[in-house]
Amino acid sequence: MRESRNCSGDGPRVYLEYDQEVERCPWSMVTEEVKLWITIWQQFTAMGVLPFGGSDLMEYPAQYLEAFSLCEQVKNEALEAAQKAHQKDQERQRVQNRRR
């Protein structure tokens, strides 16, 4: 599967439905540190759990708040892009239905 997604970046260009500009598997370009921050953020948003106990984000170093804010920003941008794409697709379908 890694080969078909061009995770190494050495193979042919991969065209993904959601982004024709992507040339290789997006997850292959994410570092292990970033994956760890995403996991910590996901656990906090899903269960209110922080890595060293407690649930008050303000008791943690500023890097946690910065990382969580960035994760939320990326999530919101992705959701907005997906909504726009969905609306565009619905409009395209309406136009096609009118032509019939």
C-alpha positions in Angstrom: 0.0 0.0 0.0 2.9 2.4 0.8 4.1 1.9 -2.8 0.7 2.6 -4.4 0.5 5.8 -2.3 4.0 6.9 -3.2 5.0 7.4 0.4 8.7 7.5 -0.3 8.2 10.1 -3.1 10.3 8.1 -5.5 7.5 6.6 -7.6 5.0 8.1 -10.0 2.9 11.0 -8.9 -0.2 10.1 -6.9 -3.5 11.8 -7.6 -5.8 12.0 -4.6 -9.5 12.8 -4.9 -9.4 15.6 -2.4 -6.2 17.3 -3.7 -4.8 17.0 -7.2 -1.7 18.9 -6.1 -0.5 16.2 -3.7 2.4 14.2 -5.2 2.8 11.7 -2.4 1.1 10.3 0.6 0.5 13.2 3.0 1.1 11.1 6.1 4.6 10.2 4.9 5.5 13.9 5.2 4.4 14.2 8.9 7.2 13.7 11.4 6.8 11.4 14.4 6.8 14.4 16.7 3.8 15.9 14.9 2.0 12.6 15.0 2.6 12.6 18.8 1.1 16.1 19.1 -1.9 15.1 17.0 -2.5 12.0 19.2 -2.3 14.1 22.4 -4.7 16.6 20.9 -7.1 13.9 19.8 -7.1 12.3 23.3 -7.7 15.6 24.9 -10.6 16.5 22.6 -12.2 13.1 22.8 -11.7 12.3 26.5 -10.3 15.4 28.2 -7.1 13.5 29.0 -3.7 15.1 29.1 -0.4 13.1 29.0 0.7 13.8 32.6 -2.6 13.7 34.4 -5.2 16.4 35.0 -7.5 18.0 32.5 -6.7 21.7 32.8 -4.7 22.7 29.7 -3.7 26.0 31.4 -1.5 24.0 33.9 0.6 22.8 31.0 3.5 24.5 29.2 2.5 27.0 26.4 3.6 24.6 23.7 0.6 22.4 24.5 -1.8 25.3 23.9 0.0 26.4 20.8 0.0 22.8 19.4 -3.7 22.3 20.2 -4.6 25.7 18.7 -2.8 24.7 15.5 -4.6 21.3 15.4 -8.0 23.1 15.8 -7.1 25.6 13.1 -6.1 22.8 10.6 -9.2 20.8 11.5 -11.5 23.8 10.9 -9.8 24.7 7.6 -10.2 21.1 6.5 -13.9 21.0 7.5 -14.5 24.4 5.7 -12.8 23.1 2.5 -14.9 19.9 2.7 -18.1 21.9 3.1 -17.2 24.1 0.1 -16.4 21.1 -2.0 -19.7 19.4 -1.0 -21.7 22.5 -1.8 -19.9 22.8 -5.1 -20.7 19.2 -5.9 -24.4 19.7 -4.9 -24.6 22.7 -7.2 -23.0 20.8 -10.1 -25.6 18.0 -9.6 -28.5 20.5 -9.5 -27.3 22.0 -12.8 -27.0 18.6 -14.4 -30.5 17.7 -13.2 -32.0 20.8 -14.7 -30.5 20.0 -18.1 -32.2 16.6 -18.1 
